[in-house]
């Protein structure tokens, strides 16, 4: 739809719009009425004809006005120099942008119509009869005039010279103001070079940080020259700083680099800031890598957190790199330091100290990692690898790492009743223990030792809190699966069921016509779940009261669970004896074997070893071990004091007497049942059993793999077997070969007739 104008009216309106445009570019006032009238005139001009002649004449008029204005400004700038030149350019550019913004608003209908007539969106360029968007026109005229008067190279050269001159001053006076001018000029250059698309009032503003990557003028004429200048400046600064010791160098270099980045962020696009960081890293870090690496251990050993943080910040100033092999240094330092502290403790009696040191050192280095090293992923991996090496360190005189059994004993010590720690403290310590456990290769050995200690805590009722026991097992299960903790969970379940059974049995005993002397708490344990050993229990002739109690429970259990067979395991049984022959009454906890021996002295004050053995049915060697505990606590004594130190080698005719003058410091105490030598032997047996179980576990893993794959060559089978074992232990190749040979003998596998190193699964 168009509205033709009368003769002469078009020229009148066109001259009026041109006059208002000149007033805008000359920064002269325009009244509101005049502004509204010119908007209406622009509408009338654009709709005065069906052809494009109105647009061409409007465009030509605007182009002449802007070109004349910019030419005058450029001629003035051409005669200025130095800071005055830069300041004048910034003022001209700011004025020009403000003026052209009003012109774009005045010509809004013009822009919309040329976009509509060309059939494209209003934010794109149109070549309709030479007419382009006023945004593009204004930028193009400014760019052409800059090129005509050759002002861009002059401005860039002037910026670099002025920045360098001010930086060389003692206090850099005037740098902040200079950088603001430089920023405005550089951003104008980027905008002029990259604004190839017109923008309307609703267009997204130009992002200088993004567009700078596309501006060849900025990159080739400014950035390249500025980086050359900075490289020279950084080399001079580095030469001065290297005259100091390395700790001072690190502090001063980091401070200088931070100041440089802060200054660059004021006026430079992110593209150039990244390159400046890389240049500084190359000069201050990479070129000085060897002295910095030499100083790492000294700074780590000094314990100075400030120097350590500055060292990390310097070597990790950018995400690019690594510029210095800091990870390896950190790994080696942790490994060496912790091994130095744990090596003297890798002996049997020092499990508590050994794990305490591990936990303390891990917490220490973990805090350094979090607080000083910003939880860096590479250093986090170095920390884990270092502690993995320490935890799995094998002493030269040992068959395996000491950490699994020591950690199991440590966990046992904190889960036993001691009344020294609260539940929350114990739980925190257990969480730290799980960190050590996570680094272990021999998790199967830990499981073996832990199950032995757990069994004793449950059977002898000496666990601090069963909830803590269950929570620890659940945490292990989350990380290592149901199979790893299956037996441990069944042990907890057996104890809970047994306590319920004992309550029911006690209720039934109270209804018997003949009162029982002893009502025991009996634990019914599943043979496959508890580490009870395969050896037959040592024979024992129980005291009369215990005989009846065991018979009554046998009847009770058979009635409740028909078809289940019970085997009494007396070496895991204990009880409490009350003395009545002394002036003071004592309550003494001891094993059932010791109890059977001590109760014999109700009928006689003196008995030979052979008499005791005949009445209790305990063989000679175990009997002497049981007597040793009773003699050591002075409940019994030797008839001949001269044999005190070698009585176990004496004949069975040696007389043992009841000590009727016994006096103890505590009313309640416990008689020792095992010696340190026995504990050492038990540890060796447990470790040997764990190693033996590995061969069975390997065979099962190989069968699972071959059942799924049917045919597999030796190297692939070995690789997949190692992967399956990773959660339990780290098998050596010889053990895998032995397991394969065993399966070949058992005819689970056979060798391929075509390839001898390929195995076939036999169903």
DAQUITA-V214617 format. One record per residue. N is the residue number from 0. RES is the residue in three letters. SS is DSSP state (helix for helix, strand for strand, loop for the rest). Layout:
n: (N/N)
res: (RES/RES)
ss: (SS/SS)
This chain:
n: (0/1/2/3/4/5/6/7/8/9/10/11/12/13/14/15/16/17/18/19/20/21/22/23/24/25/26/27/28/29/30/31/32/33/34/35/36/37/38/39/40/41/42/43/44/45/46/47/48/49/50/51/52/53/54/55/56/57/58/59/60/61/62/63/64/65/66/67/68/69/70/71/72/73/74/75/76/77/78/79/80/81/82/83/84/85/86/87/88/89/90/91/92/93/94/95/96/97/98/99/100/101/102/103/104/105/106/107/108/109/110/111/112/113/114/115/116/117/118/119/120/121/122/123/124/125/126/127/128/129/130/131/132/133/134/135/136/137/138/139/140/141/142/143/144/145/146/147/148/149/150/151/152/153/154/155/156/157/158/159/160/161/162/163/164/165/166/167/168/169/170/171/172/173/174/175/176/177/178/179/180/181/182/183/184/185/186/187/188/189/190/191/192/193/194/195/196/197/198/199/200/201/202/203/204/205/206/207/208/209/210/211/212/213/214/215/216/217/218/219/220/221/222/223/224/225/226/227/228/229/230/231/232/233/234/235/236/237/238/239/240/241/242/243/244/245/246/247/248/249/250/251/252/253/254/255/256/257/258/259/260/261/262/263/264/265/266/267/268/269/270/271/272/273/274/275/276/277/278/279/280/281/282/283/284/285/286/287/288/289/290/291/292/293/294/295/296/297/298/299/300/301/302/303/304/305/306/307/308/309/310/311/312/313/314/315/316/317/318/319/320/321/322/323/324/325/326/327/328/329/330/331/332/333/334/335/336/337/338/339/340/341/342/343/344/345/346/347/348/349/350/351/352/353/354/355/356/357/358/359/360/361/362/363/364/365/366/367/368/369/370/371/372/373/374/375/376/377/378/379/380/381/382/383/384/385/386/387/388/389/390/391/392/393/394/395/396/397/398/399/400/401/402/403/404/405/406/407/408/409/410/411/412/413/414/415/416/417/418/419/420/421/422/423/424/425/426/427/428/429/430/431/432/433/434/435/436/437/438/439/440/441/442/443/444/445/446/447/448/449/450/451/452/453/454/455/456/457/458/459/460/461/462/463/464/465/466/467/468/469/470/471/472/473/474/475/476/477/478/479/480/481/482/483/484/485/486/487/488/489/490/491/492/493/494/495/496/497/498/499/500/501/502/503/504/505/506/507/508/509/510/511/512/513/514/515/516/517/518/519/520/521/522/523/524/525/526/527/528/529/530/531/532/533/534/535/536/537/538/539/540/541/542/543/544/545/546/547/548/549/550/551/552/553/554/555/556/557/558/559/560/561/562/563/564/565/566/567/568/569/570/571/572/573/574/575/576/577/578/579/580/581/582/583/584/585/586/587/588/589/590/591/592/593/594/595/596/597/598/599/600/601/602/603/604/605/606/607/608/609/610/611/612/613/614/615/616/617/618/619/620/621/622/623/624/625/626/627/628/629/630/631/632/633/634/635/636/637/638/639/640/641/642/643/644/645/646/647/648/649/650/651/652/653/654/655/656/657/658/659/660/661/662/663/664/665/666/667/668/669/670/671/672/673/674/675/676/677/678/679/680/681/682/683/684/685/686/687/688/689/690/691/692/693/694/695/696/697/698/699/700/701/702/703/704/705/706/707/708/709/710/711/712/713/714/715/716/717/718/719/720/721/722/723/724/725/726/727/728/729/730/731/732/733/734/735/736/737/738/739/740/741/742/743/744/745/746/747/748/749/750/751/752/753/754/755/756/757/758/759/760/761/762)
res: (UNK/UNK/UNK/UNK/UNK/UNK/UNK/UNK/UNK/UNK/UNK/UNK/UNK/UNK/UNK/UNK/UNK/UNK/UNK/UNK/UNK/UNK/UNK/UNK/UNK/UNK/UNK/UNK/UNK/UNK/UNK/UNK/UNK/UNK/UNK/UNK/UNK/UNK/UNK/UNK/UNK/UNK/UNK/UNK/UNK/UNK/UNK/UNK/UNK/UNK/UNK/UNK/UNK/UNK/UNK/UNK/UNK/UNK/UNK/UNK/UNK/UNK/UNK/UNK/UNK/UNK/UNK/UNK/UNK/UNK/UNK/UNK/UNK/UNK/UNK/UNK/UNK/UNK/UNK/UNK/UNK/UNK/UNK/UNK/UNK/UNK/UNK/UNK/UNK/UNK/UNK/UNK/UNK/UNK/UNK/UNK/UNK/UNK/UNK/UNK/UNK/UNK/UNK/UNK/UNK/UNK/UNK/UNK/UNK/UNK/UNK/UNK/UNK/UNK/UNK/UNK/UNK/UNK/UNK/UNK/UNK/UNK/UNK/UNK/UNK/UNK/UNK/UNK/UNK/UNK/UNK/UNK/UNK/UNK/UNK/UNK/UNK/UNK/UNK/UNK/UNK/UNK/UNK/UNK/UNK/UNK/UNK/UNK/UNK/UNK/UNK/UNK/UNK/UNK/UNK/UNK/UNK/UNK/UNK/UNK/UNK/UNK/UNK/UNK/UNK/UNK/UNK/UNK/UNK/UNK/UNK/UNK/UNK/UNK/UNK/UNK/UNK/UNK/UNK/UNK/UNK/UNK/UNK/UNK/UNK/UNK/UNK/UNK/UNK/UNK/UNK/UNK/UNK/UNK/UNK/UNK/UNK/UNK/UNK/UNK/UNK/UNK/UNK/UNK/UNK/UNK/UNK/UNK/UNK/UNK/UNK/UNK/UNK/UNK/UNK/UNK/UNK/UNK/UNK/UNK/UNK/UNK/UNK/UNK/UNK/UNK/UNK/UNK/UNK/UNK/UNK/UNK/UNK/UNK/UNK/UNK/UNK/UNK/UNK/UNK/UNK/UNK/UNK/UNK/UNK/UNK/UNK/UNK/UNK/UNK/UNK/UNK/UNK/UNK/UNK/UNK/UNK/UNK/UNK/UNK/UNK/UNK/UNK/UNK/UNK/UNK/UNK/UNK/UNK/UNK/UNK/UNK/UNK/UNK/UNK/UNK/UNK/UNK/UNK/UNK/UNK/UNK/UNK/UNK/UNK/UNK/UNK/UNK/UNK/UNK/UNK/UNK/UNK/UNK/UNK/UNK/UNK/UNK/UNK/UNK/UNK/UNK/UNK/UNK/UNK/UNK/UNK/UNK/UNK/UNK/UNK/UNK/UNK/UNK/UNK/UNK/UNK/UNK/UNK/UNK/UNK/UNK/UNK/UNK/UNK/UNK/UNK/UNK/UNK/UNK/UNK/UNK/UNK/UNK/UNK/UNK/UNK/UNK/UNK/UNK/UNK/UNK/UNK/UNK/UNK/UNK/UNK/UNK/UNK/UNK/UNK/UNK/UNK/UNK/UNK/UNK/UNK/UNK/UNK/UNK/UNK/UNK/UNK/UNK/UNK/UNK/UNK/UNK/UNK/UNK/UNK/UNK/UNK/UNK/UNK/UNK/UNK/UNK/UNK/UNK/UNK/UNK/UNK/UNK/UNK/UNK/UNK/UNK/UNK/UNK/UNK/UNK/UNK/UNK/UNK/UNK/UNK/UNK/UNK/UNK/UNK/UNK/UNK/UNK/UNK/UNK/UNK/UNK/UNK/UNK/UNK/UNK/UNK/UNK/UNK/UNK/UNK/UNK/UNK/UNK/UNK/UNK/UNK/UNK/UNK/UNK/UNK/UNK/UNK/UNK/UNK/UNK/UNK/UNK/UNK/UNK/UNK/UNK/UNK/UNK/UNK/UNK/UNK/UNK/UNK/UNK/UNK/UNK/UNK/UNK/UNK/UNK/UNK/UNK/UNK/UNK/UNK/UNK/UNK/UNK/UNK/UNK/UNK/UNK/UNK/UNK/UNK/UNK/UNK/UNK/UNK/UNK/UNK/UNK/UNK/UNK/UNK/UNK/UNK/UNK/UNK/UNK/UNK/UNK/UNK/UNK/UNK/UNK/UNK/UNK/UNK/UNK/UNK/UNK/UNK/UNK/UNK/UNK/UNK/UNK/UNK/UNK/UNK/UNK/UNK/UNK/UNK/UNK/UNK/UNK/UNK/UNK/UNK/UNK/UNK/UNK/UNK/UNK/UNK/UNK/UNK/UNK/UNK/UNK/UNK/UNK/UNK/UNK/UNK/UNK/UNK/UNK/UNK/UNK/UNK/UNK/UNK/UNK/UNK/UNK/UNK/UNK/UNK/UNK/UNK/UNK/UNK/UNK/UNK/UNK/UNK/UNK/UNK/UNK/UNK/UNK/UNK/UNK/UNK/UNK/UNK/UNK/UNK/UNK/UNK/UNK/UNK/UNK/UNK/UNK/UNK/UNK/UNK/UNK/UNK/UNK/UNK/UNK/UNK/UNK/UNK/UNK/UNK/UNK/UNK/UNK/UNK/UNK/UNK/UNK/UNK/UNK/UNK/UNK/UNK/UNK/UNK/UNK/UNK/UNK/UNK/UNK/UNK/UNK/UNK/UNK/UNK/UNK/UNK/UNK/UNK/UNK/UNK/UNK/UNK/UNK/UNK/UNK/UNK/UNK/UNK/UNK/UNK/UNK/UNK/UNK/UNK/UNK/UNK/UNK/UNK/UNK/UNK/UNK/UNK/UNK/UNK/UNK/UNK/UNK/UNK/UNK/UNK/UNK/UNK/UNK/UNK/UNK/UNK/UNK/UNK/UNK/UNK/UNK/UNK/UNK/UNK/UNK/UNK/UNK/UNK/UNK/UNK/UNK/UNK/UNK/UNK/UNK/UNK/UNK/UNK/UNK/UNK/UNK/UNK/UNK/UNK/UNK/UNK/UNK/UNK/UNK/UNK/UNK/UNK/UNK/UNK/UNK/UNK/UNK/UNK/UNK/UNK/UNK/UNK/UNK/UNK/UNK/UNK/UNK/UNK/UNK/UNK/UNK/UNK/UNK/UNK/UNK/UNK/UNK/UNK/UNK/UNK/UNK/UNK/UNK/UNK/UNK/UNK/UNK/UNK/UNK/UNK/UNK/UNK/UNK/UNK/UNK/UNK/UNK/UNK/UNK/UNK/UNK/UNK/UNK/UNK/UNK/UNK/UNK/UNK/UNK/UNK/UNK/UNK/UNK/UNK/UNK/UNK/UNK/UNK/UNK/UNK/UNK/UNK/UNK/UNK/UNK/UNK/UNK/UNK/UNK/UNK)
ss: (loop/loop/loop/loop/loop/loop/loop/loop/helix/helix/helix/helix/helix/helix/helix/helix/helix/helix/helix/helix/helix/helix/helix/helix/helix/loop/loop/loop/loop/loop/loop/helix/helix/helix/helix/helix/helix/helix/helix/helix/helix/helix/helix/helix/helix/helix/loop/loop/loop/loop/loop/loop/helix/helix/helix/helix/helix/helix/helix/helix/helix/helix/helix/helix/helix/helix/helix/helix/helix/helix/helix/helix/helix/helix/helix/helix/helix/loop/loop/loop/loop/helix/helix/helix/helix/helix/helix/helix/helix/helix/helix/helix/helix/helix/helix/helix/helix/helix/helix/helix/helix/helix/helix/helix/helix/helix/loop/helix/helix/helix/helix/helix/helix/helix/helix/helix/helix/helix/loop/loop/loop/loop/loop/loop/loop/loop/loop/helix/helix/helix/loop/loop/loop/helix/helix/helix/helix/helix/helix/helix/helix/helix/helix/helix/helix/helix/helix/helix/loop/loop/helix/helix/helix/helix/helix/helix/helix/helix/helix/helix/helix/helix/helix/helix/helix/helix/helix/loop/loop/loop/loop/loop/loop/loop/helix/helix/helix/helix/helix/helix/helix/helix/helix/helix/helix/helix/helix/helix/helix/helix/helix/helix/helix/helix/loop/loop/loop/loop/loop/loop/loop/loop/loop/loop/loop/loop/loop/helix/helix/helix/helix/loop/loop/loop/loop/helix/helix/helix/helix/helix/helix/helix/helix/helix/helix/helix/helix/helix/helix/helix/helix/helix/helix/helix/helix/helix/helix/helix/helix/helix/helix/loop/loop/loop/loop/helix/helix/helix/helix/helix/helix/helix/helix/helix/helix/helix/helix/helix/helix/helix/helix/helix/helix/helix/helix/helix/helix/loop/loop/helix/helix/helix/helix/helix/helix/helix/helix/helix/helix/helix/helix/helix/helix/helix/helix/helix/loop/loop/helix/helix/helix/helix/helix/helix/helix/helix/helix/helix/helix/helix/helix/helix/loop/loop/helix/helix/helix/helix/helix/helix/helix/helix/helix/helix/helix/loop/loop/loop/loop/loop/loop/loop/loop/loop/loop/helix/helix/helix/helix/helix/helix/helix/helix/helix/helix/helix/helix/helix/helix/helix/helix/helix/helix/helix/helix/loop/loop/helix/helix/helix/helix/helix/helix/helix/helix/helix/helix/helix/helix/helix/helix/helix/helix/helix/helix/helix/helix/helix/helix/helix/helix/loop/loop/loop/loop/loop/helix/helix/helix/helix/helix/helix/helix/helix/helix/helix/helix/helix/helix/helix/helix/loop/loop/loop/loop/loop/loop/loop/loop/loop/loop/loop/helix/helix/helix/helix/helix/helix/helix/helix/helix/helix/helix/helix/helix/strand/loop/loop/loop/loop/loop/loop/helix/helix/helix/helix/helix/helix/helix/helix/helix/helix/helix/helix/helix/helix/helix/helix/helix/loop/loop/loop/helix/helix/helix/helix/helix/helix/helix/helix/helix/helix/helix/helix/helix/helix/helix/helix/helix/loop/loop/loop/strand/loop/loop/helix/helix/helix/helix/helix/helix/helix/helix/helix/helix/helix/helix/helix/helix/helix/loop/helix/helix/helix/helix/helix/helix/helix/helix/helix/helix/helix/helix/helix/helix/helix/helix/helix/helix/helix/helix/helix/helix/helix/helix/helix/helix/helix/helix/loop/loop/loop/loop/loop/loop/loop/loop/loop/loop/loop/loop/loop/loop/loop/loop/loop/loop/loop/loop/loop/loop/loop/loop/loop/loop/loop/loop/loop/loop/loop/loop/loop/loop/helix/helix/helix/helix/helix/helix/helix/helix/helix/helix/helix/helix/helix/helix/helix/helix/helix/loop/loop/loop/loop/loop/loop/loop/loop/loop/helix/helix/helix/loop/strand/strand/strand/strand/strand/loop/loop/loop/loop/loop/loop/loop/loop/strand/strand/strand/strand/strand/helix/helix/helix/helix/helix/helix/helix/helix/helix/helix/helix/loop/loop/loop/strand/strand/strand/helix/helix/helix/helix/helix/helix/helix/helix/loop/loop/loop/helix/helix/helix/helix/helix/helix/helix/helix/helix/helix/helix/helix/helix/loop/loop/loop/strand/strand/strand/loop/loop/helix/helix/helix/loop/loop/loop/helix/helix/helix/loop/loop/loop/loop/loop/strand/strand/strand/strand/loop/loop/loop/loop/loop/loop/loop/loop/loop/strand/strand/strand/loop/loop/loop/loop/loop/helix/helix/helix/helix/helix/helix/helix/helix/helix/helix/helix/helix/helix/helix/helix/helix/helix/helix/helix/helix/helix/helix/helix/helix/helix/helix/helix/helix/helix/helix/helix/helix/helix/helix/loop/strand/strand/strand/helix/helix/helix/helix/helix/helix/helix/helix/helix/helix/helix/helix/loop/loop/loop/loop/loop/loop/loop/helix/helix/helix/helix/helix/helix/helix/helix/helix/helix/helix/helix/helix/loop/loop/loop/strand/strand/strand/loop/loop/loop/loop/loop/loop/strand/strand/strand/strand/loop/loop)
